Amino acid sequence: MTKASEYNEERTRSSKSKHILEVEKIVKALFSDPKPVFDFKEARKGDMEASNATAKLTELTMMLETFDFHMEPSLSGFVQAQETWELENEVQRLKHLTSDEALALYPDFIAKRNVLVDMGYLEEENVATLKGRACVNINTCEESIMLTEIIFQGLLDELNPMEIAAVLTAVIFQERRVTVDLEGEGLGKLKFACERVKEVCRAIGVQLRSSGLPIDPDQYVEDNLKFGLAHVAHAWACGLPFVEICNLTEVLEGSIVRTLNRLDEVLREVQHVCRVTGDAKLHLKCEEASMLIKRDVCFSPSLYLS
């Protein structure tokens, strides 16, 4: 080999090493600060900028494949660095998916937890208070917190068993736009109690809205309290026959029977709450109310066998 050829080979090797060093700098810069040149997620279909960027990226990719510098042994470390970087990103993505922040309803959960803390159902350490332990025993009505507030604020204490049965129908009756008749003789105390229950329910709605939940207090009352059978349940507990209470409302007979059966379940749950809180007086009233409504065709196991 002549000196000229040796010189040319050495010059080529030196030039090649220089290019490899330049590539190493570029790759290191990319891995240290990976900022995308163009954000394709934000690009709209038919956007000229997106089309040009895509064409340019395709051209550069094809050009890169024609180079032979990627065969150099000194570049194998960058391949490993890229794999490590991709694995670290995948680990971060999976950690986020398994975290509480990834839950779709997590903000609502935090807001409702704060409501329970503010209203005395939970302590700051997420330990249930006496009111919280009482609330978990209520399963018949959808808003157990509402019935718990009715009990703990003493709204049932001054009512007799018939009036208690009438008030509690509001938390289980489901039909809307039913005429409420509480203007009859002897129903003044019941009407006042129903108004107080509405105030308690609206206060809960205000508390939920102040915690960031999209709730209208007035709509909350309308959705969770329906007094359409309050006067019917009162009449039934007072001993009126089933035929006569059916004439007091436009609600179908089957709905009346179903509501009275669920009312008995609610009364039993209130009795259990009274055992938790030690309220013997209210326990006896609810037990008596349950005995007054459990009679006749409404609680017959079968219309064909009895």
BALOBA-1460 file (C-alpha; in Angstrom, 3 decimals):
// residues 306
<rec num="1" residu="m" x="0.000" y="0.000" z="0.000"/>
<rec num="2" residu="t" x="1.402" y="3.378" z="-1.009"/>
<rec num="3" residu="k" x="1.738" y="6.344" z="1.286"/>
<rec num="4" residu="a" x="-0.940" y="8.168" z="-0.718"/>
<rec num="5" residu="s" x="-3.473" y="5.389" z="-0.205"/>
<rec num="6" residu="e" x="-2.607" y="5.141" z="3.514"/>
<rec num="7" residu="y" x="-3.115" y="8.887" z="3.818"/>
<rec num="8" residu="n" x="-6.493" y="8.754" z="2.071"/>
<rec num="9" residu="e" x="-7.671" y="5.847" z="4.289"/>
<rec num="10" residu="e" x="-6.559" y="7.654" z="7.435"/>
<rec num="11" residu="r" x="-8.329" y="10.808" z="6.271"/>
<rec num="12" residu="t" x="-11.523" y="8.843" z="5.554"/>
<rec num="13" residu="r" x="-11.392" y="7.190" z="8.995"/>
<rec num="14" residu="s" x="-10.860" y="10.556" z="10.652"/>
<rec num="15" residu="s" x="-13.756" y="12.091" z="8.757"/>
<rec num="16" residu="k" x="-15.958" y="9.150" z="9.624"/>
<rec num="17" residu="s" x="-15.086" y="9.437" z="13.311"/>
<rec num="18" residu="k" x="-15.881" y="13.140" z="13.154"/>
<rec num="19" residu="h" x="-19.345" y="12.394" z="11.737"/>
<rec num="20" residu="i" x="-19.929" y="9.768" z="14.409"/>
<rec num="21" residu="l" x="-19.103" y="12.314" z="17.107"/>
<rec num="22" residu="e" x="-21.595" y="14.746" z="15.571"/>
<rec num="23" residu="v" x="-24.292" y="12.056" z="15.564"/>
<rec num="24" residu="e" x="-23.501" y="11.246" z="19.189"/>
<rec num="25" residu="k" x="-24.016" y="14.906" z="20.122"/>
<rec num="26" residu="i" x="-27.378" y="15.014" z="18.351"/>
<rec num="27" residu="v" x="-28.611" y="11.809" z="19.970"/>
<rec num="28" residu="k" x="-27.492" y="12.942" z="23.408"/>
<rec num="29" residu="a" x="-29.295" y="16.236" z="22.934"/>
<rec num="30" residu="l" x="-32.460" y="14.421" z="21.916"/>
<rec num="31" residu="f" x="-32.416" y="12.163" z="24.969"/>
<rec num="32" residu="s" x="-31.559" y="14.945" z="27.409"/>
<rec num="33" residu="d" x="-34.323" y="17.272" z="26.180"/>
<rec num="34" residu="p" x="-36.861" y="15.358" z="24.066"/>
<rec num="35" residu="k" x="-38.947" y="18.206" z="22.660"/>
<rec num="36" residu="p" x="-41.095" y="17.341" z="19.651"/>
<rec num="37" residu="v" x="-40.596" y="19.456" z="16.554"/>
<rec num="38" residu="f" x="-44.274" y="19.229" z="15.693"/>
<rec num="39" residu="d" x="-47.258" y="18.152" z="17.738"/>
<rec num="40" residu="f" x="-49.279" y="15.869" z="15.490"/>
<rec num="41" residu="k" x="-52.035" y="15.416" z="18.098"/>
<rec num="42" residu="e" x="-52.952" y="19.077" z="17.828"/>
<rec num="43" residu="a" x="-52.906" y="19.121" z="14.043"/>
<rec num="44" residu="r" x="-56.201" y="19.066" z="12.223"/>
<rec num="45" residu="k" x="-56.961" y="16.937" z="9.209"/>
<rec num="46" residu="g" x="-56.095" y="18.709" z="5.999"/>
<rec num="47" residu="d" x="-53.722" y="21.106" z="7.770"/>
<rec num="48" residu="m" x="-50.960" y="22.106" z="5.321"/>
<rec num="49" residu="e" x="-48.411" y="22.403" z="8.108"/>
<rec num="50" residu="a" x="-49.171" y="18.858" z="9.259"/>
<rec num="51" residu="s" x="-48.893" y="17.519" z="5.679"/>
<rec num="52" residu="n" x="-45.556" y="19.231" z="5.091"/>
<rec num="53" residu="a" x="-44.180" y="18.050" z="8.423"/>
<rec num="54" residu="t" x="-45.246" y="14.471" z="7.700"/>
<rec num="55" residu="a" x="-43.641" y="14.536" z="4.262"/>
<rec num="56" residu="k" x="-40.429" y="15.996" z="5.702"/>
<rec num="57" residu="l" x="-40.330" y="13.375" z="8.442"/>
<rec num="58" residu="t" x="-40.784" y="10.576" z="5.887"/>
<rec num="59" residu="e" x="-38.011" y="11.995" z="3.737"/>
<rec num="60" residu="l" x="-35.584" y="12.243" z="6.639"/>
<rec num="61" residu="t" x="-36.424" y="8.728" z="7.795"/>
<rec num="62" residu="m" x="-35.678" y="7.285" z="4.353"/>
<rec num="63" residu="m" x="-32.449" y="9.278" z="4.170"/>
<rec num="64" residu="l" x="-31.387" y="8.037" z="7.597"/>
<rec num="65" residu="e" x="-31.764" y="4.432" z="6.466"/>
<rec num="66" residu="t" x="-29.192" y="4.982" z="3.704"/>
<rec num="67" residu="f" x="-26.450" y="5.990" z="6.151"/>
<rec num="68" residu="d" x="-24.092" y="3.359" z="7.498"/>
<rec num="69" residu="f" x="-23.023" y="5.132" z="10.688"/>
<rec num="70" residu="h" x="-25.671" y="3.230" z="12.670"/>
<rec num="71" residu="m" x="-23.590" y="0.093" z="12.196"/>
<rec num="72" residu="e" x="-20.786" y="1.527" z="14.298"/>
<rec num="73" residu="p" x="-20.216" y="-0.395" z="17.572"/>
<rec num="74" residu="s" x="-19.868" y="2.875" z="19.488"/>
<rec num="75" residu="l" x="-23.563" y="3.669" z="18.823"/>
<rec num="76" residu="s" x="-24.930" y="0.513" z="20.477"/>
<rec num="77" residu="g" x="-25.107" y="2.337" z="23.792"/>
<rec num="78" residu="f" x="-27.611" y="4.822" z="22.394"/>
<rec num="79" residu="v" x="-29.940" y="2.002" z="21.401"/>
<rec num="80" residu="q" x="-29.830" y="0.762" z="24.969"/>
<rec num="81" residu="a" x="-30.390" y="4.301" z="26.244"/>
<rec num="82" residu="q" x="-33.452" y="4.629" z="24.013"/>
<rec num="83" residu="e" x="-34.878" y="1.338" z="25.300"/>
<rec num="84" residu="t" x="-34.249" y="2.469" z="28.871"/>
<rec num="85" residu="w" x="-35.967" y="5.793" z="28.201"/>
<rec num="86" residu="e" x="-38.999" y="4.043" z="26.666"/>
<rec num="87" residu="l" x="-39.242" y="1.632" z="29.603"/>
<rec num="88" residu="e" x="-39.091" y="4.503" z="32.099"/>
<rec num="89" residu="n" x="-41.912" y="6.275" z="30.258"/>
<rec num="90" residu="e" x="-43.968" y="3.083" z="30.297"/>
<rec num="91" residu="v" x="-43.382" y="2.689" z="34.046"/>
<rec num="92" residu="q" x="-44.564" y="6.257" z="34.639"/>
<rec num="93" residu="r" x="-47.646" y="5.670" z="32.485"/>
<rec num="94" residu="l" x="-48.566" y="2.476" z="34.354"/>
<rec num="95" residu="k" x="-48.019" y="4.156" z="37.724"/>
<rec num="96" residu="h" x="-50.418" y="6.911" z="36.703"/>
<rec num="97" residu="l" x="-53.038" y="4.394" z="35.539"/>
<rec num="98" residu="t" x="-52.903" y="2.568" z="38.882"/>
<rec num="99" residu="s" x="-52.987" y="5.746" z="40.975"/>
<rec num="100" residu="d" x="-56.059" y="7.431" z="42.472"/>
<rec num="101" residu="e" x="-55.622" y="10.425" z="40.166"/>
<rec num="102" residu="a" x="-56.412" y="8.244" z="37.138"/>
<rec num="103" residu="l" x="-59.907" y="7.422" z="38.430"/>
<rec num="104" residu="a" x="-62.629" y="9.227" z="36.497"/>
<rec num="105" residu="l" x="-64.742" y="9.867" z="39.608"/>
<rec num="106" residu="y" x="-61.848" y="10.620" z="41.962"/>
<rec num="107" residu="p" x="-62.665" y="14.372" z="42.217"/>
<rec num="108" residu="d" x="-66.277" y="13.541" z="43.156"/>
<rec num="109" residu="f" x="-65.003" y="11.047" z="45.719"/>
<rec num="110" residu="i" x="-62.792" y="13.675" z="47.354"/>
<rec num="111" residu="a" x="-65.623" y="16.230" z="47.362"/>
<rec num="112" residu="k" x="-68.088" y="13.809" z="48.967"/>
<rec num="113" residu="r" x="-65.502" y="12.706" z="51.507"/>
<rec num="114" residu="n" x="-65.044" y="16.344" z="52.506"/>
<rec num="115" residu="v" x="-68.808" y="16.656" z="52.926"/>
<rec num="116" residu="l" x="-68.833" y="13.635" z="55.250"/>
<rec num="117" residu="v" x="-66.019" y="15.163" z="57.305"/>
<rec num="118" residu="d" x="-67.753" y="18.548" z="57.508"/>
<rec num="119" residu="m" x="-71.072" y="16.984" z="58.531"/>
<rec num="120" residu="g" x="-69.524" y="14.794" z="61.214"/>
<rec num="121" residu="y" x="-69.695" y="11.369" z="59.584"/>
<rec num="122" residu="l" x="-65.921" y="10.953" z="59.281"/>
<rec num="123" residu="e" x="-62.938" y="12.168" z="61.202"/>
<rec num="124" residu="e" x="-59.915" y="13.601" z="59.418"/>
<rec num="125" residu="e" x="-58.217" y="10.197" z="59.627"/>
<rec num="126" residu="n" x="-61.176" y="8.628" z="57.727"/>
<rec num="127" residu="v" x="-62.464" y="6.968" z="60.896"/>
<rec num="128" residu="a" x="-66.263" y="6.701" z="61.101"/>
<rec num="129" residu="t" x="-67.941" y="8.616" z="63.910"/>
<rec num="130" residu="l" x="-71.108" y="7.560" z="65.733"/>
<rec num="131" residu="k" x="-73.186" y="9.264" z="63.051"/>
<rec num="132" residu="g" x="-71.181" y="7.491" z="60.346"/>
<rec num="133" residu="r" x="-71.672" y="4.090" z="61.972"/>
<rec num="134" residu="a" x="-75.389" y="4.787" z="62.188"/>
<rec num="135" residu="c" x="-75.555" y="5.847" z="58.537"/>
<rec num="136" residu="v" x="-74.102" y="2.587" z="57.211"/>
<rec num="137" residu="n" x="-77.088" y="0.716" z="58.654"/>
<rec num="138" residu="i" x="-79.493" y="2.488" z="56.275"/>
<rec num="139" residu="n" x="-79.771" y="0.778" z="52.898"/>
<rec num="140" residu="t" x="-83.416" y="1.048" z="51.855"/>
<rec num="141" residu="c" x="-83.423" y="4.664" z="50.677"/>
<rec num="142" residu="e" x="-80.986" y="6.034" z="48.109"/>
<rec num="143" residu="e" x="-79.805" y="8.986" z="50.219"/>
<rec num="144" residu="s" x="-78.965" y="7.350" z="53.545"/>
<rec num="145" residu="i" x="-77.270" y="10.540" z="54.722"/>
<rec num="146" residu="m" x="-80.585" y="12.368" z="54.451"/>
<rec num="147" residu="l" x="-82.427" y="9.893" z="56.685"/>
<rec num="148" residu="t" x="-79.518" y="9.945" z="59.135"/>
<rec num="149" residu="e" x="-79.784" y="13.733" z="59.401"/>
<rec num="150" residu="i" x="-83.534" y="13.455" z="59.981"/>
<rec num="151" residu="i" x="-82.877" y="11.100" z="62.888"/>
<rec num="152" residu="f" x="-79.934" y="12.935" z="64.446"/>
<rec num="153" residu="q" x="-81.557" y="16.354" z="64.229"/>
<rec num="154" residu="g" x="-84.508" y="15.059" z="66.243"/>
<rec num="155" residu="l" x="-87.194" y="15.588" z="63.612"/>
<rec num="156" residu="l" x="-88.916" y="12.327" z="64.597"/>
<rec num="157" residu="d" x="-88.686" y="12.773" z="68.367"/>
<rec num="158" residu="e" x="-91.872" y="14.831" z="68.798"/>
<rec num="159" residu="l" x="-93.991" y="12.796" z="66.359"/>
<rec num="160" residu="n" x="-96.298" y="9.926" z="67.205"/>
<rec num="161" residu="p" x="-95.874" y="6.516" z="65.476"/>
<rec num="162" residu="m" x="-98.487" y="7.294" z="62.784"/>
<rec num="163" residu="e" x="-96.786" y="10.581" z="61.891"/>
<rec num="164" residu="i" x="-93.350" y="8.917" z="61.831"/>
<rec num="165" residu="a" x="-94.641" y="6.362" z="59.335"/>
<rec num="166" residu="a" x="-96.089" y="9.145" z="57.188"/>
<rec num="167" residu="v" x="-92.889" y="11.240" z="57.168"/>
<rec num="168" residu="l" x="-90.641" y="8.296" z="56.306"/>
<rec num="169" residu="t" x="-92.619" y="7.487" z="53.154"/>
<rec num="170" residu="a" x="-91.019" y="10.572" z="51.598"/>
<rec num="171" residu="v" x="-87.587" y="8.916" z="51.403"/>
<rec num="172" residu="i" x="-88.810" y="5.760" z="49.623"/>
<rec num="173" residu="f" x="-91.785" y="6.804" z="47.485"/>
<rec num="174" residu="q" x="-90.597" y="7.190" z="43.894"/>
<rec num="175" residu="e" x="-93.471" y="8.535" z="41.791"/>
<rec num="176" residu="r" x="-93.434" y="12.173" z="40.765"/>
<rec num="177" residu="r" x="-96.247" y="14.655" z="40.254"/>
<rec num="178" residu="v" x="-98.566" y="13.097" z="42.819"/>
<rec num="179" residu="t" x="-100.976" y="15.369" z="44.659"/>
<rec num="180" residu="v" x="-99.976" y="15.892" z="48.289"/>
<rec num="181" residu="d" x="-102.915" y="16.410" z="50.635"/>
<rec num="182" residu="l" x="-101.806" y="17.452" z="54.108"/>
<rec num="183" residu="e" x="-104.621" y="19.916" z="54.788"/>
<rec num="184" residu="g" x="-106.949" y="17.479" z="56.533"/>
<rec num="185" residu="e" x="-107.983" y="17.535" z="60.164"/>
<rec num="186" residu="g" x="-105.224" y="16.479" z="62.554"/>
<rec num="187" residu="l" x="-102.470" y="16.753" z="59.912"/>
<rec num="188" residu="g" x="-101.076" y="20.135" z="60.947"/>
<rec num="189" residu="k" x="-98.234" y="18.612" z="62.955"/>
<rec num="190" residu="l" x="-97.445" y="16.238" z="60.096"/>
<rec num="191" residu="k" x="-97.339" y="19.102" z="57.597"/>
<rec num="192" residu="f" x="-94.937" y="21.056" z="59.804"/>
<rec num="193" residu="a" x="-92.703" y="17.996" z="60.147"/>
<rec num="194" residu="c" x="-92.611" y="17.564" z="56.367"/>
<rec num="195" residu="e" x="-91.505" y="21.173" z="55.934"/>
<rec num="196" residu="r" x="-88.694" y="20.663" z="58.426"/>
<rec num="197" residu="v" x="-87.572" y="17.553" z="56.545"/>
<rec num="198" residu="k" x="-87.409" y="19.620" z="53.357"/>
<rec num="199" residu="e" x="-85.225" y="22.187" z="55.125"/>
<rec num="200" residu="v" x="-82.820" y="19.466" z="56.266"/>
<rec num="201" residu="c" x="-82.658" y="18.000" z="52.781"/>
<rec num="202" residu="r" x="-82.011" y="21.400" z="51.226"/>
<rec num="203" residu="a" x="-79.214" y="22.062" z="53.742"/>
<rec num="204" residu="i" x="-77.544" y="18.854" z="52.589"/>
<rec num="205" residu="g" x="-77.826" y="20.028" z="48.984"/>
<rec num="206" residu="v" x="-76.220" y="23.359" z="49.900"/>
<rec num="207" residu="q" x="-73.382" y="21.511" z="51.640"/>
<rec num="208" residu="l" x="-72.801" y="19.317" z="48.583"/>
<rec num="209" residu="r" x="-72.762" y="22.313" z="46.247"/>
<rec num="210" residu="s" x="-70.332" y="24.232" z="48.474"/>
<rec num="211" residu="s" x="-67.949" y="21.274" z="48.232"/>
<rec num="212" residu="g" x="-67.775" y="21.595" z="44.454"/>
<rec num="213" residu="l" x="-70.421" y="19.093" z="43.362"/>
<rec num="214" residu="p" x="-72.784" y="20.211" z="40.560"/>
<rec num="215" residu="i" x="-75.965" y="20.020" z="42.639"/>
<rec num="216" residu="d" x="-78.882" y="22.424" z="42.814"/>
<rec num="217" residu="p" x="-80.277" y="22.340" z="46.396"/>
<rec num="218" residu="d" x="-83.886" y="22.841" z="45.291"/>
<rec num="219" residu="q" x="-83.591" y="20.103" z="42.679"/>
<rec num="220" residu="y" x="-81.937" y="17.884" z="45.276"/>
<rec num="221" residu="v" x="-85.000" y="18.242" z="47.504"/>
<rec num="222" residu="e" x="-87.355" y="17.512" z="44.615"/>
<rec num="223" residu="d" x="-85.415" y="14.423" z="43.563"/>
<rec num="224" residu="n" x="-85.069" y="12.838" z="47.007"/>
<rec num="225" residu="l" x="-88.252" y="13.758" z="48.872"/>
<rec num="226" residu="k" x="-91.697" y="12.809" z="47.602"/>
<rec num="227" residu="f" x="-94.592" y="13.229" z="50.031"/>
<rec num="228" residu="g" x="-97.270" y="11.908" z="47.665"/>
<rec num="229" residu="l" x="-98.242" y="9.030" z="49.990"/>
<rec num="230" residu="a" x="-97.608" y="10.692" z="53.348"/>
<rec num="231" residu="h" x="-101.309" y="11.232" z="54.076"/>
<rec num="232" residu="v" x="-102.123" y="7.727" z="52.781"/>
<rec num="233" residu="a" x="-99.562" y="6.083" z="55.079"/>
<rec num="234" residu="h" x="-100.870" y="8.146" z="57.987"/>
<rec num="235" residu="a" x="-104.412" y="7.013" z="57.320"/>
<rec num="236" residu="w" x="-103.303" y="3.380" z="56.973"/>
<rec num="237" residu="a" x="-101.393" y="3.543" z="60.278"/>
<rec num="238" residu="c" x="-104.510" y="5.021" z="61.905"/>
<rec num="239" residu="g" x="-106.459" y="1.901" z="60.925"/>
<rec num="240" residu="l" x="-108.395" y="2.865" z="57.774"/>
<rec num="241" residu="p" x="-109.264" y="-0.043" z="55.431"/>
<rec num="242" residu="f" x="-107.287" y="-0.488" z="52.229"/>
<rec num="243" residu="v" x="-110.287" y="0.413" z="50.071"/>
<rec num="244" residu="e" x="-110.627" y="3.788" z="51.753"/>
<rec num="245" residu="i" x="-106.943" y="4.746" z="51.534"/>
<rec num="246" residu="c" x="-107.014" y="3.942" z="47.814"/>
<rec num="247" residu="n" x="-109.661" y="6.641" z="47.442"/>
<rec num="248" residu="l" x="-107.304" y="9.206" z="48.998"/>
<rec num="249" residu="t" x="-104.852" y="9.197" z="46.079"/>
<rec num="250" residu="e" x="-104.528" y="8.578" z="42.356"/>
<rec num="251" residu="v" x="-101.545" y="6.266" z="42.947"/>
<rec num="252" residu="l" x="-102.170" y="2.673" z="41.859"/>
<rec num="253" residu="e" x="-102.867" y="0.009" z="44.456"/>
<rec num="254" residu="g" x="-99.687" y="-1.908" z="43.651"/>
<rec num="255" residu="s" x="-97.553" y="1.159" z="44.280"/>
<rec num="256" residu="i" x="-99.267" y="1.695" z="47.632"/>
<rec num="257" residu="v" x="-98.580" y="-1.885" z="48.704"/>
<rec num="258" residu="r" x="-94.962" y="-1.713" z="47.551"/>
<rec num="259" residu="t" x="-94.376" y="1.590" z="49.375"/>
<rec num="260" residu="l" x="-95.862" y="0.283" z="52.626"/>
<rec num="261" residu="n" x="-93.651" y="-2.815" z="52.470"/>
<rec num="262" residu="r" x="-90.556" y="-0.678" z="51.928"/>
<rec num="263" residu="l" x="-91.735" y="1.610" z="54.731"/>
<rec num="264" residu="d" x="-91.624" y="-1.356" z="57.095"/>
<rec num="265" residu="e" x="-88.011" y="-1.995" z="56.018"/>
<rec num="266" residu="v" x="-87.109" y="1.644" z="56.685"/>
<rec num="267" residu="l" x="-88.718" y="1.509" z="60.138"/>
<rec num="268" residu="r" x="-86.672" y="-1.582" z="60.990"/>
<rec num="269" residu="e" x="-83.490" y="0.157" z="59.849"/>
<rec num="270" residu="v" x="-84.328" y="3.203" z="61.983"/>
<rec num="271" residu="q" x="-84.791" y="0.867" z="64.929"/>
<rec num="272" residu="h" x="-81.316" y="-0.529" z="64.289"/>
<rec num="273" residu="v" x="-79.906" y="3.011" z="64.200"/>
<rec num="274" residu="c" x="-81.619" y="3.708" z="67.514"/>
<rec num="275" residu="r" x="-79.881" y="0.678" z="69.017"/>
<rec num="276" residu="v" x="-76.543" y="2.062" z="67.814"/>
<rec num="277" residu="t" x="-77.225" y="5.524" z="69.266"/>
<rec num="278" residu="g" x="-79.048" y="4.319" z="72.365"/>
<rec num="279" residu="d" x="-82.320" y="6.161" z="71.610"/>
<rec num="280" residu="a" x="-84.812" y="3.830" z="73.291"/>
<rec num="281" residu="k" x="-87.779" y="6.217" z="72.972"/>
<rec num="282" residu="l" x="-87.570" y="6.537" z="69.196"/>
<rec num="283" residu="h" x="-86.943" y="2.805" z="68.944"/>
<rec num="284" residu="l" x="-90.252" y="2.060" z="70.661"/>
<rec num="285" residu="k" x="-92.123" y="4.537" z="68.443"/>
<rec num="286" residu="c" x="-90.747" y="2.990" z="65.261"/>
<rec num="287" residu="e" x="-91.508" y="-0.492" z="66.525"/>
<rec num="288" residu="e" x="-95.104" y="0.556" z="67.177"/>
<rec num="289" residu="a" x="-95.351" y="2.227" z="63.768"/>
<rec num="290" residu="s" x="-94.174" y="-0.995" z="62.148"/>
<rec num="291" residu="m" x="-96.838" y="-2.974" z="63.988"/>
<rec num="292" residu="l" x="-99.558" y="-0.495" z="62.922"/>
<rec num="293" residu="i" x="-98.819" y="-0.757" z="59.184"/>
<rec num="294" residu="k" x="-98.196" y="-4.520" z="59.062"/>
<rec num="295" residu="r" x="-101.732" y="-5.708" z="58.576"/>
<rec num="296" residu="d" x="-104.372" y="-6.777" z="56.069"/>
<rec num="297" residu="v" x="-103.789" y="-7.231" z="52.353"/>
<rec num="298" residu="c" x="-100.634" y="-5.069" z="52.154"/>
<rec num="299" residu="f" x="-98.584" y="-7.640" z="54.056"/>
<rec num="300" residu="s" x="-100.339" y="-10.800" z="52.984"/>
<rec num="301" residu="p" x="-97.808" y="-13.380" z="51.701"/>
<rec num="302" residu="s" x="-100.173" y="-14.347" z="48.877"/>
<rec num="303" residu="l" x="-103.510" y="-13.011" z="47.648"/>
<rec num="304" residu="y" x="-104.487" y="-16.532" z="46.581"/>
<rec num="305" residu="l" x="-103.709" y="-18.424" z="49.802"/>
<rec num="306" residu="s" x="-105.030" y="-16.037" z="52.443"/>
